[in-house]
Amino acid sequence: MKKLYVGNLAYATTSDSLRKSFEQVGPVASASVITDKMSGRSRGFGFVEMEDADVEKAIEMWNGKDLDGRKIVVNEARPMAERPPRRSFDRGGDQRSF
């Protein structure tokens, strides 16, 4: 299995509609549109997981093509890089005002 990054998604695109679009190429193991934790609104990108054999076909079929009124970007997902821990402003140690 390989994971594809799908960017520039319309806010109306759902995980289900993303899955159905990519199923035109081959079986989809998973499809998810990433949403904002606070608002629940789409962040404009998502991921689709497919068999290795279908990944290149999916990229050729969808990269730069129109989905829900937006030209989407499709490429093989890169592994998440190590990120430093997020700063928390509620620890009481930092008294600067923002």
C-alpha positions in Angstrom: 0.0 0.0 0.0 1.1 3.5 -0.7 -0.3 6.8 0.4 -1.1 9.7 -1.9 -1.2 13.4 -0.9 -4.1 15.3 -2.5 -3.9 19.0 -2.2 -5.9 22.1 -3.2 -9.2 20.4 -2.5 -12.4 22.3 -2.5 -13.9 22.8 0.9 -17.0 20.9 -0.3 -14.9 17.7 -1.0 -15.6 15.0 1.6 -13.6 11.9 2.4 -16.4 9.9 0.7 -16.4 11.9 -2.5 -12.5 11.7 -2.6 -12.7 7.9 -2.2 -15.3 7.6 -5.0 -13.2 9.8 -7.4 -10.0 7.7 -6.8 -11.9 4.4 -7.1 -12.1 5.2 -10.8 -8.5 4.1 -10.9 -8.6 1.1 -8.6 -9.5 -0.1 -5.1 -9.0 2.5 -2.4 -8.0 1.2 1.1 -8.6 4.6 2.8 -9.4 8.2 1.9 -9.6 11.1 4.3 -9.9 14.9 4.0 -8.0 16.6 6.8 -10.2 18.9 8.9 -9.5 21.7 11.3 -9.9 20.5 14.9 -11.6 23.7 16.1 -14.0 24.5 13.2 -14.4 21.0 11.6 -13.9 22.7 8.2 -11.7 21.1 5.5 -8.0 22.2 5.6 -7.9 21.8 1.8 -5.9 18.6 1.6 -6.2 14.9 2.2 -4.7 11.4 1.7 -5.7 8.4 -0.3 -4.2 5.0 0.3 -4.1 2.5 -2.7 -2.3 -0.5 -3.9 1.3 0.2 -5.2 0.3 -0.8 -8.7 -2.5 1.9 -8.9 -0.5 4.8 -7.5 1.1 6.0 -10.7 -2.1 5.6 -12.6 -3.9 7.7 -10.0 -1.3 10.4 -10.2 -1.5 10.5 -14.0 -5.3 10.6 -13.9 -5.8 13.2 -11.2 -2.8 15.5 -10.8 -3.7 18.9 -12.3 -7.2 17.8 -13.0 -10.5 19.4 -11.8 -12.3 17.9 -8.8 -15.2 19.8 -7.4 -14.2 23.0 -9.2 -10.5 23.0 -8.2 -7.4 21.8 -10.0 -6.0 19.3 -7.5 -2.4 18.4 -6.8 -1.7 14.6 -6.4 1.7 13.1 -5.5 3.1 10.3 -3.4 2.9 11.3 0.3 6.1 11.9 2.1 6.6 10.5 5.6 5.8 13.0 8.4 9.0 14.7 9.5 10.0 15.0 13.1 8.6 18.3 14.4 9.6 20.1 17.5 7.0 20.1 20.3 4.4 22.8 20.0 4.8 25.8 22.3 2.1 26.0 24.9 1.1 29.4 26.2 -0.7 28.1 29.3 2.4 27.0 31.3 2.6 30.3 33.2 6.4 30.7 32.6 6.2 33.0 29.6 4.7 36.4 30.6 4.9 38.2 27.2 1.7 39.4 25.8 0.8 38.6 22.2 
